[in-house]
Structures are given as C-alpha cells and as structure tokens.
C-alpha cells in the first residue's frame, strides 16, 4: 500500500508547484513595490543560508556520532530528515517573499482578489510540508522496512525544526520590537513607514519566523507523529504499520479539495479560511471511514475522529482568545486606557486563562482515543489531527504574506484603499498564526505521548524495569528537572530577543540622530539592521540546541531510565502549559493593539500602552512559545534513539 503514500505525496508537491507557477505569473506591482519586495527577498535568503551553514555544522557532527553509535541507517535517516525539513522551510519562505508584493497589487481588485493570492501562497507551503513529510517517511520505510529504523529521520527533522524556530523567532521579534520601540513609540511614525531603518528587517522576520520556522516545525511534527504511530503499530501487525500512511495520504487529497472552498463572503475573512478547514476535515473523515473499515477495524475510525475533533476544537478555542471579536482581546483594550501596567496585567491574565480549555480538550481526546484503541489509538488520533497539516499551514502562512503586503503598500505609498484591504487581512492573519501555533502545540502533546510509549517499549525490550512511581526519588527528580527545562530554555530565547532588540534600538536611534531621514533627505540603511539581527539570531542558537539534545542524555546516562521517564513527562506537562500561555497571550496583546489602531486612536495614550503590551507579547508568541514544541519532541526522540544504551549503561 506504499504506492498510495508515494502517489499522494507526489500529487501534493505537483499541486504546490502548479500554484507557485500561477502566483509567479501575476503582476508584482510597480517598480517601487518590486524594489521593496526584492530587499525583503534578499534579506530573507541571506538569513536562511547563514542559518543553514551554522546548522549544517551541528548536523554533520551528529551524523558522525550516530554513524558510530547507532549505525549507517540512523545516520543516513538523520541527514535525510534534516534535509527535507530544511527544504520545507526554504520552499515556504521562497514563495512567501514572492507572493507578498503580488498580494499588495491584487488588493487593488478588492478583498477576495488579495485573499486568493495570499492563500494560494500559503497553500504552497502547506502542501509542500505534507508532501515532503509523507514522501520522506514512505521512502524510509520502503528502504528499511522497520519503523524503529526511522527514528534517525525523525531526529533530523526535529533538530532542524528546533533551530528554525529558535533562530527565526529571535530574528523576527528582535527586528519587530526594535522597530516598534523607536519608530512607533519614540518617533510616532506608522509601523511600516519607509523612514524606519528596521522596517525591512521586520518584514524579513515575518518570513523567517512564520514561514520557514512554521514549515520546518510542522514538517517535523507531521513526520514524527506518523513514525511514532507506525512504531506502536508493529506489535499489532503490518496493516497497523501502514495505516497511518494511508490516513495521511487521504487527508492530502482532502486538503487540496479544501483549498478551493476558501472564498470571502463580504468581510468575513476568518469564516472563509475556516470553510477550507472544515471541508478538509469532513472529507478526511469520510475517507478515514472507508480506509479503517477495509484495513484495521472500526474502533480506530472513532479514534481518528477524536483527532479531527481535537484539531478543530483547538482552532476554535484559540480563535476565541485571540480574535478582536471576543471579550479576551476587548478586555485588554479596555485595560490599555489606564496605562501599560494594566495592559500587561490583563494580557498575562488572558494568557494564563487560555491554558484551561486546550488542556481539557487534549485530556478528553487522550481518554477517548485510548478507549477506542489503547495507546495506539492515541497515536492514531495524533496522526488524524496532523493529517490536516496541509490546510492548517496554508492558513498560517497566509498571515506573513498579508503582513508583508501591508508593509509593501505602506512603503510604496499605495492608495489608502489598498491598506483598507491589506489591514483586515493582516489582522486576521495574526489570529490564524496564533491558531496554528495552538494546533502545533496540541499536536505535539499527542505526538510526544506516542513517542514516550515507544520509549517505554524500547527500555523494556532492553531488559530494564520502567515502573514510574511517584514514591521513587529518581522519578521525582526527573519530573522536576523536566518541568524546569522549558522555563530555562525559554529564558535563553527571551534574553536573546532582548539583547538583539537592544542592538536594533541603538542602531535605529543612531540613524535617526545622524542622518536626515525624518526630513526625507536621506535613505535609511536597511541592510545594517538586517545584518545586526541576522548575526544575533545565529549567535544565540547554540545553548538552546544543547539543552534540547544534552538534557535527556545526561539525565538518562547518569540517573537511569526511570529518571529520564520522569524528565520526559515533566517537560511535556510544563512545556504544553507554558507554550499555550505564551503564544495565546502574546497574540491577544497584538490584536488588542491592532483593535485600537483600527478604531482611529493611533497615537493615543491607550495605543502607546498597547504597543508596550505587544512588545512584551511578541517574543512570547513568536519566539519562546513556538520553540517549546520542537524542544519536547527533540528530547523524546533523543531518549528513544538511545533507550537501549541508557538501559544498560547507567552510571548511578
């Protein structure tokens, strides 16, 4: 049945190529728009190539280590997973920086025209992610014939995802925060004003963080979840190993069909995007019914429905907490009237409260899926949830394209009616990015549960006992260390954004002071800001990467498999809550600011307070929060890779 997986993967990549050709044939706009778009494109590519050079050093070293410790298959799979994950990010960003100016030009034709171009650009990223993910997993299984031999592939994908999220997140928020603090707060100029020296770096950041970073992140989550389900299916028979690939294949076709249903009716942009998602989910459910009935039995169909329900429910909940239409954002807007302090307090409250519903949804999903299929049923729920990755990433990647389109419209001096189209698209894009981050985090919880179950099996096979009792001090120590790691990891990222943003603030202030930019007699040095933030992002990659890879190895080899089991559980629990709190709260802060700007109160005391809140929330929602997702999966995959060695070589 592998032929279906290969066919669906190729179909996905071919349709993405078809959409790309259509986008590139569109009018990119006037000479000024093309010049701005070219600067964003060059900055984005320069950053990506520099990041890949840094990451390639880690990849080569780890590939050599895996070759000598686990063999050629693990090492080769690691390199393949790393390459495809990097390729997914490259494709996503490459089309995004070309669709942005075409979206701005399409805005002359109205909301639907601009929405169509932006969503097609996002669809290229989404369909490339699932196409490459399914193709990579199918190739590895065809070559090795063993899901366990594919763990190296998962590790390679996870490592690139981690670095893409960390580096891209630091870049995008350092540029954004630096541009806002000097340009909007001190100079009082609009967000995308061409006089701001950091404006190009800010627009580059949207692409390296939310396109390349998200693409690599969900490529990894998609591939890892399928592999984990295949590993658990080994005990049940070959059909259970192939079953996750069949679900992924069917959902790709459903997602392609779903893209044709994204069309705005009036000004309801979010409903247009949700129409594509719901059609994809409904068609996937129908396909899952026939596949499950033919191959593995009906109980697992209900487990797959649980996964689809969790995906849609998490989208709805995140939309509620981050959309301008509902009370959480309205409460932050009201709090802004009395200053930055009350704005920050309100935003923190929204973020903390937003953890409750997603956790309850995930918990209910785990219980229901386990009821229908045991731990394998939970893995299948995760696969079903991730099967919608194509349409979900399309909805997400639409966001940075519209954000860039608005920036290009502002910098190119396009008529106000163009911004009247791009601004509401951008505001909705901010919500879609938050929704996708919630989806990625929720899916990570199900994926890591399946990975943890595989880790337990491997430890047991190696002859070690793995009873995780709360009266066992090693388990408790592992739980505490695991619970601490997401906080330690996040602190490095937040500090990195602060340091890099400080450098940008100093540079922007220097240019405003020494160059007659505000009088229109000098052009800002955009390249200098791009160079500063690129160097800062690469400089800060090392320690977070070492935390993710080294912590499970140190705890495992020093304290043993029980302590490592506790560490994995602790990291998932604290990481899930922390990531939801940061990403949802940060998005609510951002949309509160946009709400005030849309009401015509830009420049007011409430707006200045909201800008401060957004400055706090930005690194939370776009840097630290999303990076926790690959962090906990890297830790679980490293534990699974070295489980047998840890079981027999514990020091204490």
TIPA-520675 format. One line per field, with one value per residue (C-alpha): x, y, z; residue in three letters. Coordinates in steps of 0.1 Angstrom, whole numbers, plus 5000, padded with zeros to 4 digits. Each point is the difference from the previous one (the first is absolute). Layout:
# TIPA-520675
east <- X; ...
north <- Y; ...
up <- Z; ...
resn <- ALA; ...
//
This chain:
# TIPA-520675
east <- 5000; 5030; 4991; 4971; 5024; 5024; 4971; 4985; 5034; 5008; 4965; 5004; 5034; 4987; 4970; 5023; 5022; 4968; 4990; 5035; 5001; 4966; 5012; 5032; 4980; 4981; 5008; 5025; 4991; 5019; 5038; 4999; 4981; 5024; 5030; 4986; 4991; 5034; 5016; 4978; 5008; 5038; 5000; 4979; 5022; 5032; 4987; 4989; 5033; 5019; 4979; 5003; 5038; 5000; 4976; 5019; 5029; 4979; 4984; 5033; 5013; 4969; 4998; 5036; 4990; 4970; 5020; 5024; 4974; 4968; 5012; 4997; 4962; 4995; 5026; 4987; 4964; 5011; 5015; 4969; 4976; 5022; 5002; 4962; 4992; 5023; 4986; 4964; 5011; 5018; 4970; 4976; 5021; 5010; 4963; 4990; 5025; 4986; 4963; 5002; 5003; 4975; 4975; 5005; 4994; 4970; 4985; 4992; 4974; 4984; 5000; 4993; 5028; 5026; 4987; 5003; 5036; 5011; 4983; 5014; 5034; 4993; 4987; 5033; 5017; 4974; 4999; 5038; 5002; 4977; 5012; 5037; 4990; 4980; 5026; 5029; 4982; 4989; 5036; 5015; 4975; 5005; 5038; 5001; 4968; 5000; 4984; 5026; 5028; 4982; 5007; 5031; 4979; 4977; 5030; 5014; 4966; 4996; 5035; 4995; 4966; 5015; 5026; 4976; 4976; 5027; 5020; 4970; 4981; 5030; 5004; 4964; 4993; 5032; 4994; 4963; 5006; 5029; 4980; 4969; 5018; 5018; 4978; 4965; 5005; 5029; 4997; 4962; 5001; 4979; 5010; 5012; 5012; 5029; 5019; 5005; 5035; 4987; 4969; 5016; 5015; 4965; 4984; 5028; 4993; 4964; 5013; 5029; 4979; 4965; 5007; 5033; 4997; 4964; 5006; 5029; 4981; 4969; 5020; 5017; 4968; 4983; 5028; 5007; 4964; 4996; 5033; 4990; 4966; 5018; 5024; 4970; 4982; 5029; 4985; 4966; 5011; 5011; 4966; 5002; 5035; 4987; 4967; 5015; 5014; 4966; 4984; 5026; 4995; 4963; 5002; 5023; 4974; 4974; 5021; 5006; 4962; 4995; 5022; 4973; 4975; 5019; 4981; 4989; 4963; 4998; 5027; 5000; 5036; 5003; 4969; 5014; 5031; 4981; 4978; 5031; 5010; 4966; 4996; 5034; 4991; 4966; 5015; 5028; 4975; 4981; 5033; 5011; 4968; 5006; 5037; 4995; 4971; 5022; 5032; 4999; 4965; 4975; 5011; 5030; 4977; 4986; 5035; 5007; 4968; 5013; 5031; 4981; 4977; 5030; 5015; 4968; 4993; 5035; 4996; 4966; 5013; 5031; 4979; 4979; 5029; 5018; 4974; 4989; 4964; 5000; 5003; 5036; 5015; 4973; 5010; 5037; 4988; 4980; 5030; 5022; 4981; 5016; 5036; 5026; 4999; 4964; 5003; 5028; 4981; 4969; 5021; 5016; 4966; 4987; 5030; 4998; 4962; 5004; 5018; 4969; 4978; 5028; 5013; 4965; 4995; 5033; 4992; 4966; 5015; 5026; 4974; 4976; 5027; 5014; 4966; 4996; 5035; 5023; 5033; 5000; 4966; 5015; 5028; 4974; 4981; 5032; 5005; 4964; 5006; 5032; 4984; 4985; 5035; 4998; 4970; 5010; 5035; 4983; 4978; 5031; 5023; 4974; 5006; 5036; 4992; 4972; 5022; 5027; 4974; 4989; 5036; 5007; 4968; 5011; 5036; 4991; 4974; 4971; 4964; 4982; 4975; 5028; 5007; 4963; 5003; 5033; 4994; 4970; 5018; 5030; 4979; 4984; 5034; 5012; 4972; 5007; 5037; 4989; 4975; 5027; 5024; 4972; 4995; 5037; 5003; 4970; 5011; 5035; 4983; 4984; 5032; 5022; 4977; 5004; 5038; 5000; 4981; 5026; 5028; 4984; 4999; 5036; 5012; 4979; 5015; 5035; 4992; 4996; 4971; 4981; 4974; 4994; 4989; 4997; 5016; 5032; 5024; 5015; 4967; 4993; 5034; 4993; 4966; 5014; 5029; 4976; 4976; 5028; 5015; 4973; 5004; 5038; 4999; 4975; 5021; 5029; 4977; 4984; 5034; 5012; 4971; 5007; 5037; 4995; 4971; 5022; 5026; 4973; 4986; 5035; 5005; 4967; 5005; 5035; 4986; 4972; 5025; 5028; 4981; 4973; 4976; 4969; 5004; 5001; 5035; 5017; 4990; 5003; 5027; 4976; 5029; 5017; 4970; 4996; 5036; 4998; 4970; 5012; 5033; 4982; 4976; 5028; 5020; 4973; 4992; 5026; 4989; 4963; 5010; 5024; 4973; 4976; 5025; 5022; 4974; 4984; 5034; 5015; 4970; 4997; 5036; 5005; 4967; 4986; 4969; 4975; 5013; 5000; 4964; 4991; 5019; 4981; 4966; 5010; 5011; 4968; 4977; 5018; 5009; 4964; 4987; 5028; 4998; 4962; 5002; 5027; 4987; 4963; 5007; 5025; 4976; 4972; 5024; 5008; 4963; 4991; 5025; 4986; 4965; 5009; 5018; 4970; 4977; 5019; 5017; 5036; 5024; 4977; 5011; 4980; 5018; 5034; 4991; 4989; 5033; 5018; 4979; 5005; 5038; 4998; 4978; 5019; 5030; 4976; 4978; 5025; 5033; 4998; 4965; 5002; 5036; 4988; 4981; 5032; 5018; 4979; 5000; 5038; 5004; 4976; 5017; 5034; 4988; 4985; 5031; 5023; 4975; 5018; 5034; 4985; 4983; 5034; 5025; 4986; 5027; 4981
north <- 5000; 5023; 5009; 5021; 5020; 5006; 5010; 5024; 5016; 5006; 5014; 5024; 5012; 5003; 5021; 5022; 5005; 5008; 5027; 5014; 5005; 5017; 5024; 5009; 5009; 5026; 5038; 5008; 5037; 5032; 5005; 5012; 4970; 4976; 5018; 4996; 4964; 4993; 5014; 4978; 4970; 5006; 5005; 4968; 4979; 5014; 4991; 4965; 4991; 5012; 4980; 4969; 5004; 5001; 4971; 4979; 4999; 4985; 4976; 4987; 4995; 4982; 4979; 4987; 4993; 4981; 4981; 4986; 4995; 4988; 4992; 5012; 4998; 5023; 5025; 5000; 5004; 5029; 5018; 4993; 5013; 5031; 5007; 4996; 5021; 5028; 4996; 5005; 5032; 5012; 4994; 5017; 5031; 5002; 5002; 5023; 5027; 4999; 4998; 5031; 5027; 4982; 5000; 5037; 5005; 4977; 5022; 5026; 4975; 4996; 4977; 4967; 5006; 5006; 4972; 4975; 5009; 4999; 4967; 4984; 5011; 4984; 4969; 4995; 4998; 4977; 4975; 5000; 4992; 4970; 4988; 5000; 4985; 4971; 4994; 4999; 4976; 4977; 4999; 4992; 4972; 4986; 5000; 4987; 4980; 5009; 5031; 4998; 5005; 5033; 5017; 5016; 5016; 5014; 5014; 5018; 5016; 5010; 5015; 5023; 5009; 5010; 5022; 5015; 5009; 5014; 5020; 5012; 5009; 5020; 5018; 5009; 5013; 5019; 5019; 5005; 5012; 5023; 5015; 5006; 5015; 5027; 5004; 4998; 5010; 5026; 5014; 4995; 4987; 4971; 4964; 4996; 5035; 4999; 5025; 4974; 4984; 4967; 4996; 4977; 4978; 4999; 4988; 4975; 4987; 4992; 4975; 4984; 4995; 4993; 4984; 4982; 4993; 4988; 4979; 4982; 4997; 4983; 4979; 4985; 4996; 4984; 4976; 4991; 4993; 4976; 4982; 4997; 4985; 4976; 4989; 4993; 4981; 4975; 4979; 4998; 4990; 5014; 5016; 5021; 5012; 5011; 5014; 5034; 5005; 4993; 5026; 5026; 4992; 5004; 5033; 5015; 4996; 5014; 5030; 5007; 5000; 5022; 5028; 5006; 5009; 5030; 5030; 5030; 5009; 5037; 5008; 4966; 4990; 4976; 4981; 4997; 4984; 4977; 4989; 4984; 4984; 4986; 4986; 4983; 4985; 4987; 4985; 4985; 4984; 4984; 4986; 4988; 4980; 4979; 4996; 4989; 4976; 4984; 4996; 5001; 5000; 5027; 5009; 5017; 5021; 5015; 5007; 5019; 5020; 5010; 5014; 5020; 5013; 5011; 5018; 5020; 5006; 5014; 5024; 5013; 5005; 5018; 5022; 5010; 5011; 5019; 5014; 5036; 4989; 4985; 5012; 4989; 5025; 5025; 4998; 5008; 5029; 5014; 4995; 5020; 5031; 5002; 4994; 4974; 4983; 4991; 4989; 4976; 4987; 4993; 4983; 4977; 4991; 4991; 4979; 4981; 4994; 4989; 4968; 4985; 4991; 4986; 4978; 4987; 4993; 4982; 4980; 4990; 4990; 4978; 4982; 4995; 4989; 4976; 4985; 4992; 4987; 5001; 5019; 4992; 5017; 5031; 5000; 4997; 5029; 5020; 4988; 5010; 5034; 5005; 4988; 5035; 5016; 5009; 5023; 5012; 5011; 5017; 5020; 5009; 5010; 5022; 5023; 5011; 5005; 5024; 5017; 5006; 5011; 5027; 5011; 5002; 5021; 5024; 5003; 5003; 5028; 4981; 5015; 4996; 4977; 4974; 5002; 4997; 4966; 4988; 5012; 4978; 4971; 5006; 5002; 4966; 4987; 5007; 4979; 4972; 4999; 4997; 4972; 4981; 5003; 4986; 4971; 4993; 5000; 4978; 4975; 4999; 4988; 4970; 4993; 5000; 4977; 4975; 5005; 4995; 4967; 4989; 5010; 4978; 4971; 5004; 5001; 4969; 4982; 5008; 4981; 5030; 5007; 5032; 5004; 5037; 5004; 5033; 4985; 4993; 5029; 4996; 5005; 5030; 5015; 4994; 5016; 5032; 5003; 4994; 5025; 5026; 4995; 5019; 5030; 4999; 4996; 5028; 5023; 4998; 5008; 5030; 5014; 4995; 5020; 5027; 5003; 5000; 5025; 5023; 5000; 5009; 5028; 5015; 4997; 5016; 5028; 5006; 5002; 5024; 5022; 5001; 4998; 5024; 4970; 5017; 5030; 4977; 5010; 4967; 4963; 4977; 4974; 4969; 4976; 5009; 4990; 4968; 4991; 5008; 4978; 4972; 4997; 5002; 4972; 4976; 5009; 4989; 4966; 4979; 4998; 4993; 4972; 4985; 5001; 4980; 4973; 4997; 5001; 4966; 4984; 5014; 4990; 4966; 4989; 5015; 4992; 4973; 4993; 5006; 5035; 5006; 4989; 5025; 5027; 4993; 5002; 5031; 5019; 4992; 5011; 5033; 5006; 4996; 5025; 5025; 4999; 5005; 5029; 5018; 4996; 5007; 5029; 5015; 4999; 5016; 5029; 5004; 5001; 5024; 5024; 4995; 5005; 5034; 5010; 4990; 5021; 5031; 5005; 4995; 5022; 5003; 4990; 4968; 4992; 5006; 4977; 4973; 5003; 4993; 4970; 4988; 5004; 4977; 4975; 4999; 4979; 4978; 4991; 4999; 4989; 4981; 4985; 4984; 4987; 4979; 4977; 4987; 5001; 4973; 4978; 5002; 4989; 4970; 4990; 5001; 4979; 4975; 4998; 4993; 4980; 4967; 5015; 5019; 4968; 4982; 5028; 5021; 5015; 5003
up <- 5000; 5000; 4964; 5014; 5022; 4972; 4977; 5025; 5008; 4964; 4994; 5028; 4987; 4965; 5011; 5020; 4969; 4980; 5025; 5000; 4963; 5001; 5027; 4982; 4968; 5019; 4998; 5028; 4999; 4992; 5001; 5036; 5012; 4982; 5015; 5035; 4994; 4987; 5031; 5022; 4978; 5001; 5038; 5005; 4979; 5015; 5034; 4990; 4983; 5030; 5024; 4979; 5000; 5038; 5004; 4975; 5023; 5028; 4975; 4987; 5035; 5012; 4968; 5007; 5037; 4989; 4974; 5026; 5028; 4982; 4964; 4965; 4997; 5030; 4987; 4964; 5012; 5022; 4971; 4978; 5027; 5005; 4962; 4994; 5030; 4988; 4965; 5013; 5017; 4969; 4977; 5025; 5003; 4963; 4989; 5028; 4990; 4965; 5009; 5022; 4973; 4978; 5029; 5004; 4962; 5001; 5028; 4973; 4989; 5034; 5030; 4982; 4975; 5027; 5021; 4971; 4993; 5036; 5007; 4969; 5012; 5033; 4984; 4982; 5034; 5015; 4972; 4997; 5037; 4999; 4966; 5011; 5034; 4987; 4972; 5025; 5023; 4972; 4985; 5034; 5006; 4964; 5006; 5036; 5004; 5037; 5017; 5027; 4974; 4991; 5034; 4986; 4973; 5027; 5019; 4969; 4994; 5036; 5003; 4969; 5013; 5033; 4985; 4975; 5028; 5023; 4974; 4980; 5032; 5014; 4966; 4995; 5034; 5005; 4968; 5008; 5036; 4990; 4971; 5022; 5031; 4980; 4969; 5015; 5037; 4997; 4965; 4997; 4964; 4986; 5004; 4964; 4994; 4975; 5022; 5026; 4995; 5015; 4978; 4975; 5027; 5016; 4968; 4994; 5035; 4992; 4974; 5018; 5032; 4988; 4966; 5002; 5037; 5000; 4969; 5016; 5033; 4985; 4976; 5030; 5020; 4970; 4993; 5036; 5009; 4970; 5010; 5036; 4990; 4977; 5028; 5023; 4972; 4997; 5028; 4982; 4965; 4967; 4992; 5032; 4989; 4966; 5013; 5011; 4965; 4985; 5022; 4990; 4963; 5001; 5020; 4974; 4973; 5023; 5008; 4963; 4995; 5031; 4985; 4973; 5027; 5014; 4987; 5020; 5002; 5008; 5026; 5018; 4993; 5030; 4990; 4964; 5014; 5024; 4971; 4984; 5033; 5007; 4964; 5003; 5034; 4988; 4968; 5021; 5024; 4971; 4986; 5034; 5003; 4969; 5006; 5036; 4991; 4973; 5020; 5038; 5014; 5010; 5035; 4986; 4978; 5031; 5013; 4967; 5005; 5034; 4984; 4975; 5028; 5021; 4970; 4993; 5037; 5006; 4971; 5013; 5035; 4989; 4977; 5029; 5022; 4972; 4976; 5003; 4999; 5035; 5036; 5009; 4975; 5008; 5037; 4991; 4979; 5030; 5023; 4977; 5008; 5034; 4989; 4990; 5034; 4999; 4964; 5009; 5030; 4979; 4973; 5025; 5013; 4966; 4992; 5033; 4996; 4964; 5012; 5016; 4970; 4978; 5028; 5007; 4962; 4997; 5032; 4988; 4966; 5016; 5021; 4971; 4976; 5026; 5006; 4963; 4993; 5030; 4997; 4962; 4998; 5016; 4974; 4972; 5015; 4997; 4964; 4991; 5017; 4981; 4967; 4997; 5000; 4963; 5004; 5035; 4988; 4970; 5024; 5020; 4972; 4986; 5030; 4994; 4963; 5008; 5027; 4974; 4974; 5024; 5007; 4963; 4994; 5028; 4988; 4963; 5008; 4985; 5003; 5033; 4984; 4997; 5037; 5007; 4984; 5013; 5036; 5008; 4982; 5023; 5031; 4992; 4992; 5035; 5013; 4975; 5011; 5036; 4991; 4982; 5029; 5023; 4975; 4999; 5037; 5006; 4973; 5017; 5032; 4982; 4980; 5031; 5018; 4971; 5001; 5037; 4996; 4974; 5025; 5027; 4976; 4990; 5036; 5008; 4970; 5013; 5032; 5023; 5024; 4994; 5027; 5004; 5036; 5018; 5031; 4979; 5006; 4966; 4983; 5021; 4992; 4963; 5003; 5016; 4975; 4971; 5012; 5004; 4965; 4980; 5023; 4998; 4962; 4996; 5022; 4976; 4971; 5017; 5010; 4965; 4986; 5026; 4992; 4962; 5003; 5021; 4971; 4975; 5022; 5003; 4962; 4991; 5025; 4986; 4964; 5011; 5018; 4975; 4967; 4987; 4996; 5015; 4977; 4970; 4989; 5007; 4995; 5031; 5000; 5000; 4994; 5032; 5022; 4980; 5006; 5037; 5007; 4978; 5019; 5033; 4991; 4990; 5030; 5024; 4983; 5019; 5036; 4994; 4976; 5025; 5027; 4978; 4989; 5031; 5029; 4992; 4995; 5032; 5021; 4983; 5003; 5034; 5019; 4978; 4979; 5028; 5006; 4962; 4999; 5027; 4981; 4968; 5017; 5020; 4968; 4982; 5028; 5007; 4964; 4988; 5025; 4996; 4962; 5000; 5025; 4980; 4965; 5007; 5024; 4976; 4971; 5022; 5008; 4963; 4989; 5028; 4986; 4965; 5013; 5014; 4968; 4979; 5022; 4991; 5033; 4987; 5020; 5031; 5035; 4997; 4967; 5016; 5029; 4975; 4981; 5032; 5006; 4964; 5006; 5030; 4982; 4967; 5012; 5020; 4970; 4972; 5017; 5033; 4998; 4966; 5006; 5029; 4975; 4984; 5033; 5016; 4969; 4996; 5036; 4995; 4968; 5015; 5029; 4975; 4979; 5030; 5021; 4997; 5008; 5030; 5013; 5003; 5007; 5028; 5022; 5033
resn <- UNK; UNK; UNK; UNK; UNK; UNK; UNK; UNK; UNK; UNK; UNK; UNK; UNK; UNK; UNK; UNK; UNK; UNK; UNK; UNK; UNK; UNK; UNK; UNK; UNK; UNK; UNK; UNK; UNK; UNK; UNK; UNK; UNK; UNK; UNK; UNK; UNK; UNK; UNK; UNK; UNK; UNK; UNK; UNK; UNK; UNK; UNK; UNK; UNK; UNK; UNK; UNK; UNK; UNK; UNK; UNK; UNK; UNK; UNK; UNK; UNK; UNK; UNK; UNK; UNK; UNK; UNK; UNK; UNK; UNK; UNK; UNK; UNK; UNK; UNK; UNK; UNK; UNK; UNK; UNK; UNK; UNK; UNK; UNK; UNK; UNK; UNK; UNK; UNK; UNK; UNK; UNK; UNK; UNK; UNK; UNK; UNK; UNK; UNK; UNK; UNK; UNK; UNK; UNK; UNK; UNK; UNK; UNK; UNK; UNK; UNK; UNK; UNK; UNK; UNK; UNK; UNK; UNK; UNK; UNK; UNK; UNK; UNK; UNK; UNK; UNK; UNK; UNK; UNK; UNK; UNK; UNK; UNK; UNK; UNK; UNK; UNK; UNK; UNK; UNK; UNK; UNK; UNK; UNK; UNK; UNK; UNK; UNK; UNK; UNK; UNK; UNK; UNK; UNK; UNK; UNK; UNK; UNK; UNK; UNK; UNK; UNK; UNK; UNK; UNK; UNK; UNK; UNK; UNK; UNK; UNK; UNK; UNK; UNK; UNK; UNK; UNK; UNK; UNK; UNK; UNK; UNK; UNK; UNK; UNK; UNK; UNK; UNK; UNK; UNK; UNK; UNK; UNK; UNK; UNK; UNK; UNK; UNK; UNK; UNK; UNK; UNK; UNK; UNK; UNK; UNK; UNK; UNK; UNK; UNK; UNK; UNK; UNK; UNK; UNK; UNK; UNK; UNK; UNK; UNK; UNK; UNK; UNK; UNK; UNK; UNK; UNK; UNK; UNK; UNK; UNK; UNK; UNK; UNK; UNK; UNK; UNK; UNK; UNK; UNK; UNK; UNK; UNK; UNK; UNK; UNK; UNK; UNK; UNK; UNK; UNK; UNK; UNK; UNK; UNK; UNK; UNK; UNK; UNK; UNK; UNK; UNK; UNK; UNK; UNK; UNK; UNK; UNK; UNK; UNK; UNK; UNK; UNK; UNK; UNK; UNK; UNK; UNK; UNK; UNK; UNK; UNK; UNK; UNK; UNK; UNK; UNK; UNK; UNK; UNK; UNK; UNK; UNK; UNK; UNK; UNK; UNK; UNK; UNK; UNK; UNK; UNK; UNK; UNK; UNK; UNK; UNK; UNK; UNK; UNK; UNK; UNK; UNK; UNK; UNK; UNK; UNK; UNK; UNK; UNK; UNK; UNK; UNK; UNK; UNK; UNK; UNK; UNK; UNK; UNK; UNK; UNK; UNK; UNK; UNK; UNK; UNK; UNK; UNK; UNK; UNK; UNK; UNK; UNK; UNK; UNK; UNK; UNK; UNK; UNK; UNK; UNK; UNK; UNK; UNK; UNK; UNK; UNK; UNK; UNK; UNK; UNK; UNK; UNK; UNK; UNK; UNK; UNK; UNK; UNK; UNK; UNK; UNK; UNK; UNK; UNK; UNK; UNK; UNK; UNK; UNK; UNK; UNK; UNK; UNK; UNK; UNK; UNK; UNK; UNK; UNK; UNK; UNK; UNK; UNK; UNK; UNK; UNK; UNK; UNK; UNK; UNK; UNK; UNK; UNK; UNK; UNK; UNK; UNK; UNK; UNK; UNK; UNK; UNK; UNK; UNK; UNK; UNK; UNK; UNK; UNK; UNK; UNK; UNK; UNK; UNK; UNK; UNK; UNK; UNK; UNK; UNK; UNK; UNK; UNK; UNK; UNK; UNK; UNK; UNK; UNK; UNK; UNK; UNK; UNK; UNK; UNK; UNK; UNK; UNK; UNK; UNK; UNK; UNK; UNK; UNK; UNK; UNK; UNK; UNK; UNK; UNK; UNK; UNK; UNK; UNK; UNK; UNK; UNK; UNK; UNK; UNK; UNK; UNK; UNK; UNK; UNK; UNK; UNK; UNK; UNK; UNK; UNK; UNK; UNK; UNK; UNK; UNK; UNK; UNK; UNK; UNK; UNK; UNK; UNK; UNK; UNK; UNK; UNK; UNK; UNK; UNK; UNK; UNK; UNK; UNK; UNK; UNK; UNK; UNK; UNK; UNK; UNK; UNK; UNK; UNK; UNK; UNK; UNK; UNK; UNK; UNK; UNK; UNK; UNK; UNK; UNK; UNK; UNK; UNK; UNK; UNK; UNK; UNK; UNK; UNK; UNK; UNK; UNK; UNK; UNK; UNK; UNK; UNK; UNK; UNK; UNK; UNK; UNK; UNK; UNK; UNK; UNK; UNK; UNK; UNK; UNK; UNK; UNK; UNK; UNK; UNK; UNK; UNK; UNK; UNK; UNK; UNK; UNK; UNK; UNK; UNK; UNK; UNK; UNK; UNK; UNK; UNK; UNK; UNK; UNK; UNK; UNK; UNK; UNK; UNK; UNK; UNK; UNK; UNK; UNK; UNK; UNK; UNK; UNK; UNK; UNK; UNK; UNK; UNK; UNK; UNK; UNK; UNK; UNK; UNK; UNK; UNK; UNK; UNK; UNK; UNK; UNK; UNK; UNK; UNK; UNK; UNK; UNK; UNK; UNK; UNK; UNK; UNK; UNK; UNK; UNK; UNK; UNK; UNK; UNK; UNK; UNK; UNK; UNK; UNK; UNK; UNK; UNK; UNK; UNK; UNK; UNK; UNK; UNK; UNK; UNK; UNK; UNK; UNK; UNK; UNK
//
